[in-house]
Amino acid sequence: MFAQVIIFSIKIQLCLDKVQERWWEAAFDGEDKLNTRKIDCSRPMHELDDEAQAKIQQLMYDEQRKRQGLLTSEQEKMKNILASAWNKEGSPFRGTPYDPSQVKIDGTSMHIQTQPM
């Protein structure tokens, strides 16, 4: 913490810079404490950094896809990886046609239905 003290006549101005972005319960010992759980910590989207805005947009997109009964971006990515690996060397499915109806993607896991031989 950096403190700068500037003295004007009998007044003292104290400027504090936070090292971490978080709420303080009080600025000084003996001061009434704030209930930090009651503080509205929301921010307008345009005040967030680019990474945070992108994450929020991704979450909104995925939620919309779920409501439409479609795959989320992570599930879509997993499906594409599986489709590209289906017939590669070493794959137990090599030589069989890729059938997306045989694959069930749940959240971040994948289940492949196998038919009894």
Distance bins in CASP14 RR format, pairs under 12 A and 6 or more apart:
PFRMAT RR
TARGET T0000
AUTHOR 0000-0000-0000
RMODE 2
METHOD distances of the structure
MODEL  1
1 14 0 0 0 0 0 1 0 0 0 0 0
1 15 0 0 0 0 0 1 0 0 0 0 0
1 16 1 0 0 1 0 0 0 0 0 0 0
1 17 1 0 0 1 0 0 0 0 0 0 0
1 18 1 0 0 1 0 0 0 0 0 0 0
1 19 1 0 1 0 0 0 0 0 0 0 0
1 20 0 0 0 0 1 0 0 0 0 0 0
1 24 0 0 0 0 0 1 0 0 0 0 0
1 27 0 0 0 0 0 1 0 0 0 0 0
2 14 0 0 0 0 0 1 0 0 0 0 0
2 15 0 0 0 0 1 0 0 0 0 0 0
2 16 1 0 0 1 0 0 0 0 0 0 0
2 17 1 0 1 0 0 0 0 0 0 0 0
2 18 0 0 0 0 1 0 0 0 0 0 0
2 19 0 0 0 0 1 0 0 0 0 0 0
3 12 0 0 0 0 0 1 0 0 0 0 0
3 13 0 0 0 0 0 1 0 0 0 0 0
3 14 1 0 0 1 0 0 0 0 0 0 0
3 15 1 0 0 1 0 0 0 0 0 0 0
3 16 1 0 1 0 0 0 0 0 0 0 0
3 17 0 0 0 0 1 0 0 0 0 0 0
3 18 0 0 0 0 0 1 0 0 0 0 0
3 19 0 0 0 0 0 1 0 0 0 0 0
3 27 0 0 0 0 0 1 0 0 0 0 0
3 28 0 0 0 0 0 1 0 0 0 0 0
4 12 0 0 0 0 0 1 0 0 0 0 0
4 13 0 0 0 0 1 0 0 0 0 0 0
4 14 1 0 0 1 0 0 0 0 0 0 0
4 15 1 0 1 0 0 0 0 0 0 0 0
4 16 0 0 0 0 1 0 0 0 0 0 0
4 17 0 0 0 0 1 0 0 0 0 0 0
5 11 0 0 0 0 0 1 0 0 0 0 0
5 12 1 0 0 1 0 0 0 0 0 0 0
5 13 1 0 0 1 0 0 0 0 0 0 0
5 14 1 0 1 0 0 0 0 0 0 0 0
5 15 0 0 0 0 1 0 0 0 0 0 0
5 16 0 0 0 0 0 1 0 0 0 0 0
6 12 1 0 0 1 0 0 0 0 0 0 0
6 13 1 0 1 0 0 0 0 0 0 0 0
6 14 0 0 0 0 1 0 0 0 0 0 0
6 15 1 0 0 1 0 0 0 0 0 0 0
7 13 0 0 0 0 1 0 0 0 0 0 0
7 14 0 0 0 0 0 1 0 0 0 0 0
8 14 0 0 0 0 0 1 0 0 0 0 0
14 27 0 0 0 0 1 0 0 0 0 0 0
14 28 0 0 0 0 1 0 0 0 0 0 0
15 27 0 0 0 0 0 1 0 0 0 0 0
16 24 0 0 0 0 1 0 0 0 0 0 0
16 27 1 0 0 1 0 0 0 0 0 0 0
16 28 0 0 0 0 0 1 0 0 0 0 0
18 24 1 0 0 1 0 0 0 0 0 0 0
18 27 0 0 0 0 0 1 0 0 0 0 0
21 41 0 0 0 0 0 1 0 0 0 0 0
21 43 0 0 0 0 0 1 0 0 0 0 0
21 49 0 0 0 0 0 1 0 0 0 0 0
22 36 0 0 0 0 1 0 0 0 0 0 0
22 39 0 0 0 0 0 1 0 0 0 0 0
22 41 0 0 0 0 1 0 0 0 0 0 0
23 33 0 0 0 0 0 1 0 0 0 0 0
23 34 1 0 0 1 0 0 0 0 0 0 0
23 35 0 0 0 0 1 0 0 0 0 0 0
23 36 1 0 1 0 0 0 0 0 0 0 0
23 37 0 0 0 0 1 0 0 0 0 0 0
23 38 0 0 0 0 0 1 0 0 0 0 0
23 39 1 0 1 0 0 0 0 0 0 0 0
23 40 0 0 0 0 0 1 0 0 0 0 0
23 41 1 0 0 1 0 0 0 0 0 0 0
24 31 0 0 0 0 1 0 0 0 0 0 0
24 33 0 0 0 0 1 0 0 0 0 0 0
24 34 1 0 0 1 0 0 0 0 0 0 0
24 36 0 0 0 0 1 0 0 0 0 0 0
24 39 0 0 0 0 0 1 0 0 0 0 0
25 31 0 0 0 0 1 0 0 0 0 0 0
25 32 0 0 0 0 1 0 0 0 0 0 0
25 33 1 0 1 0 0 0 0 0 0 0 0
25 34 1 0 1 0 0 0 0 0 0 0 0
25 35 0 0 0 0 1 0 0 0 0 0 0
25 36 1 0 0 1 0 0 0 0 0 0 0
25 37 0 0 0 0 0 1 0 0 0 0 0
25 38 0 0 0 0 0 1 0 0 0 0 0
25 39 0 0 0 0 0 1 0 0 0 0 0
26 32 1 0 0 1 0 0 0 0 0 0 0
26 33 1 0 1 0 0 0 0 0 0 0 0
26 34 1 0 0 1 0 0 0 0 0 0 0
26 35 0 0 0 0 0 1 0 0 0 0 0
26 36 0 0 0 0 0 1 0 0 0 0 0
27 33 0 0 0 0 0 1 0 0 0 0 0
27 34 0 0 0 0 1 0 0 0 0 0 0
41 47 0 0 0 0 0 1 0 0 0 0 0
42 48 0 0 0 0 0 1 0 0 0 0 0
42 56 0 0 0 0 0 1 0 0 0 0 0
43 49 0 0 0 0 0 1 0 0 0 0 0
43 52 0 0 0 0 1 0 0 0 0 0 0
43 53 0 0 0 0 0 1 0 0 0 0 0
43 56 0 0 0 0 0 1 0 0 0 0 0
44 52 0 0 0 0 0 1 0 0 0 0 0
44 53 0 0 0 0 0 1 0 0 0 0 0
44 56 0 0 0 0 0 1 0 0 0 0 0
45 52 0 0 0 0 1 0 0 0 0 0 0
45 53 1 0 0 1 0 0 0 0 0 0 0
45 54 0 0 0 0 0 1 0 0 0 0 0
45 55 0 0 0 0 0 1 0 0 0 0 0
45 56 1 0 0 1 0 0 0 0 0 0 0
45 57 0 0 0 0 1 0 0 0 0 0 0
45 60 0 0 0 0 0 1 0 0 0 0 0
46 52 0 0 0 0 0 1 0 0 0 0 0
46 53 0 0 0 0 1 0 0 0 0 0 0
46 56 0 0 0 0 0 1 0 0 0 0 0
47 53 0 0 0 0 1 0 0 0 0 0 0
47 56 0 0 0 0 0 1 0 0 0 0 0
48 54 0 0 0 0 1 0 0 0 0 0 0
48 55 0 0 0 0 1 0 0 0 0 0 0
48 56 1 0 0 1 0 0 0 0 0 0 0
48 57 0 0 0 0 0 1 0 0 0 0 0
49 55 0 0 0 0 1 0 0 0 0 0 0
49 56 0 0 0 0 0 1 0 0 0 0 0
50 56 0 0 0 0 0 1 0 0 0 0 0
50 57 0 0 0 0 0 1 0 0 0 0 0
51 57 0 0 0 0 0 1 0 0 0 0 0
51 58 0 0 0 0 0 1 0 0 0 0 0
52 58 0 0 0 0 0 1 0 0 0 0 0
52 59 0 0 0 0 0 1 0 0 0 0 0
53 59 0 0 0 0 0 1 0 0 0 0 0
53 60 0 0 0 0 0 1 0 0 0 0 0
54 60 0 0 0 0 0 1 0 0 0 0 0
54 61 0 0 0 0 0 1 0 0 0 0 0
54 73 0 0 0 0 0 1 0 0 0 0 0
55 61 0 0 0 0 0 1 0 0 0 0 0
55 62 0 0 0 0 0 1 0 0 0 0 0
55 73 0 0 0 0 0 1 0 0 0 0 0
56 62 0 0 0 0 0 1 0 0 0 0 0
56 63 0 0 0 0 0 1 0 0 0 0 0
57 63 0 0 0 0 0 1 0 0 0 0 0
57 64 0 0 0 0 0 1 0 0 0 0 0
57 73 0 0 0 0 0 1 0 0 0 0 0
58 64 0 0 0 0 0 1 0 0 0 0 0
58 65 0 0 0 0 0 1 0 0 0 0 0
58 72 0 0 0 0 1 0 0 0 0 0 0
58 73 1 0 0 1 0 0 0 0 0 0 0
58 74 0 0 0 0 1 0 0 0 0 0 0
58 77 0 0 0 0 0 1 0 0 0 0 0
59 65 0 0 0 0 0 1 0 0 0 0 0
59 66 0 0 0 0 0 1 0 0 0 0 0
59 72 0 0 0 0 1 0 0 0 0 0 0
59 73 0 0 0 0 1 0 0 0 0 0 0
59 74 0 0 0 0 0 1 0 0 0 0 0
60 66 0 0 0 0 0 1 0 0 0 0 0
60 67 0 0 0 0 0 1 0 0 0 0 0
60 72 0 0 0 0 0 1 0 0 0 0 0
60 73 0 0 0 0 0 1 0 0 0 0 0
61 67 0 0 0 0 0 1 0 0 0 0 0
61 68 0 0 0 0 0 1 0 0 0 0 0
61 70 0 0 0 0 0 1 0 0 0 0 0
61 71 0 0 0 0 0 1 0 0 0 0 0
61 72 0 0 0 0 1 0 0 0 0 0 0
61 73 1 0 0 1 0 0 0 0 0 0 0
61 74 0 0 0 0 0 1 0 0 0 0 0
61 76 0 0 0 0 0 1 0 0 0 0 0
62 68 0 0 0 0 0 1 0 0 0 0 0
62 69 0 0 0 0 0 1 0 0 0 0 0
62 70 0 0 0 0 1 0 0 0 0 0 0
62 71 0 0 0 0 1 0 0 0 0 0 0
62 72 1 0 1 0 0 0 0 0 0 0 0
62 73 1 0 1 0 0 0 0 0 0 0 0
62 74 1 0 0 1 0 0 0 0 0 0 0
62 75 0 0 0 0 1 0 0 0 0 0 0
62 76 0 0 0 0 1 0 0 0 0 0 0
62 77 0 0 0 0 0 1 0 0 0 0 0
62 107 0 0 0 0 0 1 0 0 0 0 0
62 108 0 0 0 0 0 1 0 0 0 0 0
63 69 0 0 0 0 0 1 0 0 0 0 0
63 70 0 0 0 0 0 1 0 0 0 0 0
63 72 0 0 0 0 1 0 0 0 0 0 0
63 73 0 0 0 0 0 1 0 0 0 0 0
64 70 0 0 0 0 1 0 0 0 0 0 0
64 71 0 0 0 0 0 1 0 0 0 0 0
64 72 0 0 0 0 1 0 0 0 0 0 0
64 73 0 0 0 0 0 1 0 0 0 0 0
65 71 1 0 0 1 0 0 0 0 0 0 0
65 72 1 0 1 0 0 0 0 0 0 0 0
65 73 1 0 0 1 0 0 0 0 0 0 0
65 74 0 0 0 0 0 1 0 0 0 0 0
65 75 0 0 0 0 1 0 0 0 0 0 0
65 76 0 0 0 0 1 0 0 0 0 0 0
65 107 0 0 0 0 0 1 0 0 0 0 0
66 72 1 0 0 1 0 0 0 0 0 0 0
66 73 0 0 0 0 0 1 0 0 0 0 0
66 74 0 0 0 0 0 1 0 0 0 0 0
66 75 0 0 0 0 1 0 0 0 0 0 0
66 76 0 0 0 0 0 1 0 0 0 0 0
66 106 0 0 0 0 0 1 0 0 0 0 0
66 107 0 0 0 0 1 0 0 0 0 0 0
69 75 0 0 0 0 0 1 0 0 0 0 0
69 105 0 0 0 0 0 1 0 0 0 0 0
70 76 0 0 0 0 1 0 0 0 0 0 0
70 79 0 0 0 0 0 1 0 0 0 0 0
70 105 0 0 0 0 0 1 0 0 0 0 0
71 77 0 0 0 0 1 0 0 0 0 0 0
71 78 0 0 0 0 1 0 0 0 0 0 0
71 79 1 0 0 1 0 0 0 0 0 0 0
71 80 0 0 0 0 0 1 0 0 0 0 0
71 82 0 0 0 0 0 1 0 0 0 0 0
71 100 0 0 0 0 0 1 0 0 0 0 0
71 103 0 0 0 0 0 1 0 0 0 0 0
71 104 0 0 0 0 0 1 0 0 0 0 0
71 105 1 0 0 1 0 0 0 0 0 0 0
71 106 0 0 0 0 0 1 0 0 0 0 0
71 107 0 0 0 0 1 0 0 0 0 0 0
71 108 0 0 0 0 0 1 0 0 0 0 0
71 110 0 0 0 0 0 1 0 0 0 0 0
72 78 0 0 0 0 1 0 0 0 0 0 0
72 79 0 0 0 0 0 1 0 0 0 0 0
72 105 0 0 0 0 1 0 0 0 0 0 0
72 106 0 0 0 0 0 1 0 0 0 0 0
72 107 1 0 0 1 0 0 0 0 0 0 0
72 108 0 0 0 0 1 0 0 0 0 0 0
73 79 0 0 0 0 0 1 0 0 0 0 0
73 80 0 0 0 0 0 1 0 0 0 0 0
73 105 0 0 0 0 0 1 0 0 0 0 0
73 107 0 0 0 0 0 1 0 0 0 0 0
73 108 0 0 0 0 0 1 0 0 0 0 0
74 80 0 0 0 0 0 1 0 0 0 0 0
74 81 0 0 0 0 0 1 0 0 0 0 0
74 105 0 0 0 0 1 0 0 0 0 0 0
74 106 0 0 0 0 0 1 0 0 0 0 0
74 107 1 0 0 1 0 0 0 0 0 0 0
74 108 1 0 0 1 0 0 0 0 0 0 0
74 109 0 0 0 0 0 1 0 0 0 0 0
74 110 0 0 0 0 0 1 0 0 0 0 0
75 81 0 0 0 0 0 1 0 0 0 0 0
75 82 0 0 0 0 0 1 0 0 0 0 0
75 100 0 0 0 0 0 1 0 0 0 0 0
75 103 0 0 0 0 0 1 0 0 0 0 0
75 104 0 0 0 0 0 1 0 0 0 0 0
75 105 1 0 1 0 0 0 0 0 0 0 0
75 106 0 0 0 0 1 0 0 0 0 0 0
75 107 1 0 0 1 0 0 0 0 0 0 0
75 108 1 0 0 1 0 0 0 0 0 0 0
75 109 0 0 0 0 1 0 0 0 0 0 0
75 110 0 0 0 0 1 0 0 0 0 0 0
76 82 0 0 0 0 0 1 0 0 0 0 0
76 83 0 0 0 0 0 1 0 0 0 0 0
76 100 0 0 0 0 0 1 0 0 0 0 0
76 105 0 0 0 0 1 0 0 0 0 0 0
76 107 0 0 0 0 0 1 0 0 0 0 0
77 83 0 0 0 0 0 1 0 0 0 0 0
77 84 0 0 0 0 0 1 0 0 0 0 0
77 105 0 0 0 0 1 0 0 0 0 0 0
77 107 0 0 0 0 0 1 0 0 0 0 0
77 108 0 0 0 0 1 0 0 0 0 0 0
77 110 0 0 0 0 0 1 0 0 0 0 0
78 84 0 0 0 0 0 1 0 0 0 0 0
78 85 0 0 0 0 0 1 0 0 0 0 0
78 100 0 0 0 0 0 1 0 0 0 0 0
78 103 0 0 0 0 1 0 0 0 0 0 0
78 104 0 0 0 0 0 1 0 0 0 0 0
78 105 1 0 1 0 0 0 0 0 0 0 0
78 106 0 0 0 0 0 1 0 0 0 0 0
78 107 0 0 0 0 1 0 0 0 0 0 0
78 108 1 0 0 1 0 0 0 0 0 0 0
78 109 0 0 0 0 1 0 0 0 0 0 0
78 110 1 0 1 0 0 0 0 0 0 0 0
78 111 0 0 0 0 0 1 0 0 0 0 0
78 112 0 0 0 0 0 1 0 0 0 0 0
79 85 0 0 0 0 0 1 0 0 0 0 0
79 86 0 0 0 0 0 1 0 0 0 0 0
79 98 0 0 0 0 0 1 0 0 0 0 0
79 100 1 0 0 1 0 0 0 0 0 0 0
79 101 0 0 0 0 0 1 0 0 0 0 0
79 102 0 0 0 0 0 1 0 0 0 0 0
79 103 1 0 0 1 0 0 0 0 0 0 0
79 104 0 0 0 0 0 1 0 0 0 0 0
79 105 1 0 0 1 0 0 0 0 0 0 0
79 106 0 0 0 0 0 1 0 0 0 0 0
79 107 0 0 0 0 0 1 0 0 0 0 0
79 110 0 0 0 0 1 0 0 0 0 0 0
79 112 0 0 0 0 0 1 0 0 0 0 0
80 86 0 0 0 0 0 1 0 0 0 0 0
80 98 0 0 0 0 0 1 0 0 0 0 0
80 100 0 0 0 0 0 1 0 0 0 0 0
80 103 0 0 0 0 0 1 0 0 0 0 0
80 105 0 0 0 0 0 1 0 0 0 0 0
80 110 0 0 0 0 0 1 0 0 0 0 0
81 88 0 0 0 0 0 1 0 0 0 0 0
81 91 0 0 0 0 0 1 0 0 0 0 0
81 103 0 0 0 0 0 1 0 0 0 0 0
81 105 0 0 0 0 0 1 0 0 0 0 0
81 110 0 0 0 0 1 0 0 0 0 0 0
82 88 0 0 0 0 0 1 0 0 0 0 0
82 91 0 0 0 0 1 0 0 0 0 0 0
82 93 0 0 0 0 1 0 0 0 0 0 0
82 98 0 0 0 0 1 0 0 0 0 0 0
82 99 0 0 0 0 0 1 0 0 0 0 0
82 100 0 0 0 0 1 0 0 0 0 0 0
82 102 0 0 0 0 0 1 0 0 0 0 0
82 103 1 0 0 1 0 0 0 0 0 0 0
82 104 0 0 0 0 0 1 0 0 0 0 0
82 105 0 0 0 0 1 0 0 0 0 0 0
82 109 0 0 0 0 0 1 0 0 0 0 0
82 110 1 0 0 1 0 0 0 0 0 0 0
82 111 0 0 0 0 0 1 0 0 0 0 0
82 112 0 0 0 0 1 0 0 0 0 0 0
83 91 0 0 0 0 0 1 0 0 0 0 0
83 93 0 0 0 0 0 1 0 0 0 0 0
83 97 0 0 0 0 0 1 0 0 0 0 0
83 98 1 0 1 0 0 0 0 0 0 0 0
83 99 0 0 0 0 0 1 0 0 0 0 0
83 100 1 0 0 1 0 0 0 0 0 0 0
83 102 0 0 0 0 0 1 0 0 0 0 0
83 103 0 0 0 0 1 0 0 0 0 0 0
83 105 0 0 0 0 0 1 0 0 0 0 0
83 110 0 0 0 0 0 1 0 0 0 0 0
84 91 0 0 0 0 0 1 0 0 0 0 0
84 93 0 0 0 0 0 1 0 0 0 0 0
84 98 0 0 0 0 1 0 0 0 0 0 0
85 91 1 0 1 0 0 0 0 0 0 0 0
85 92 0 0 0 0 0 1 0 0 0 0 0
85 93 0 0 0 0 1 0 0 0 0 0 0
85 94 0 0 0 0 1 0 0 0 0 0 0
85 98 0 0 0 0 1 0 0 0 0 0 0
85 103 0 0 0 0 0 1 0 0 0 0 0
85 110 0 0 0 0 0 1 0 0 0 0 0
85 112 0 0 0 0 0 1 0 0 0 0 0
86 92 0 0 0 0 1 0 0 0 0 0 0
86 93 1 0 1 0 0 0 0 0 0 0 0
86 94 1 0 0 1 0 0 0 0 0 0 0
86 95 0 0 0 0 1 0 0 0 0 0 0
86 96 1 0 0 1 0 0 0 0 0 0 0
86 97 0 0 0 0 1 0 0 0 0 0 0
86 98 1 0 1 0 0 0 0 0 0 0 0
86 99 0 0 0 0 1 0 0 0 0 0 0
86 100 0 0 0 0 1 0 0 0 0 0 0
86 102 0 0 0 0 0 1 0 0 0 0 0
86 103 0 0 0 0 1 0 0 0 0 0 0
86 110 0 0 0 0 0 1 0 0 0 0 0
86 112 0 0 0 0 1 0 0 0 0 0 0
87 93 1 0 0 1 0 0 0 0 0 0 0
87 94 1 0 1 0 0 0 0 0 0 0 0
87 95 1 0 1 0 0 0 0 0 0 0 0
87 96 1 0 0 1 0 0 0 0 0 0 0
87 97 0 0 0 0 1 0 0 0 0 0 0
87 98 1 0 0 1 0 0 0 0 0 0 0
87 99 0 0 0 0 0 1 0 0 0 0 0
88 94 1 0 0 1 0 0 0 0 0 0 0
88 95 0 0 0 0 0 1 0 0 0 0 0
88 98 0 0 0 0 0 1 0 0 0 0 0
89 95 0 0 0 0 0 1 0 0 0 0 0
91 98 0 0 0 0 0 1 0 0 0 0 0
91 112 0 0 0 0 0 1 0 0 0 0 0
92 112 0 0 0 0 1 0 0 0 0 0 0
92 114 0 0 0 0 1 0 0 0 0 0 0
93 99 0 0 0 0 1 0 0 0 0 0 0
93 102 0 0 0 0 1 0 0 0 0 0 0
93 103 0 0 0 0 0 1 0 0 0 0 0
93 112 0 0 0 0 1 0 0 0 0 0 0
93 113 0 0 0 0 0 1 0 0 0 0 0
93 114 0 0 0 0 1 0 0 0 0 0 0
93 115 0 0 0 0 0 1 0 0 0 0 0
96 102 0 0 0 0 1 0 0 0 0 0 0
96 112 0 0 0 0 0 1 0 0 0 0 0
96 114 0 0 0 0 0 1 0 0 0 0 0
96 115 0 0 0 0 0 1 0 0 0 0 0
98 112 0 0 0 0 0 1 0 0 0 0 0
99 112 0 0 0 0 1 0 0 0 0 0 0
99 113 0 0 0 0 1 0 0 0 0 0 0
99 114 0 0 0 0 0 1 0 0 0 0 0
99 115 0 0 0 0 0 1 0 0 0 0 0
100 110 0 0 0 0 0 1 0 0 0 0 0
100 112 0 0 0 0 0 1 0 0 0 0 0
100 113 0 0 0 0 0 1 0 0 0 0 0
101 112 0 0 0 0 0 1 0 0 0 0 0
101 113 0 0 0 0 1 0 0 0 0 0 0
101 115 0 0 0 0 0 1 0 0 0 0 0
102 110 0 0 0 0 0 1 0 0 0 0 0
102 111 0 0 0 0 1 0 0 0 0 0 0
102 112 1 0 1 0 0 0 0 0 0 0 0
102 113 1 0 1 0 0 0 0 0 0 0 0
102 114 1 0 0 1 0 0 0 0 0 0 0
102 115 0 0 0 0 1 0 0 0 0 0 0
103 109 0 0 0 0 0 1 0 0 0 0 0
103 110 1 0 0 1 0 0 0 0 0 0 0
103 111 1 0 0 1 0 0 0 0 0 0 0
103 112 1 0 1 0 0 0 0 0 0 0 0
103 113 1 0 0 1 0 0 0 0 0 0 0
103 114 0 0 0 0 0 1 0 0 0 0 0
104 110 1 0 0 1 0 0 0 0 0 0 0
104 111 1 0 1 0 0 0 0 0 0 0 0
104 112 1 0 0 1 0 0 0 0 0 0 0
104 113 1 0 0 1 0 0 0 0 0 0 0
104 114 0 0 0 0 0 1 0 0 0 0 0
105 111 1 0 0 1 0 0 0 0 0 0 0
105 112 0 0 0 0 0 1 0 0 0 0 0
106 112 0 0 0 0 0 1 0 0 0 0 0
END
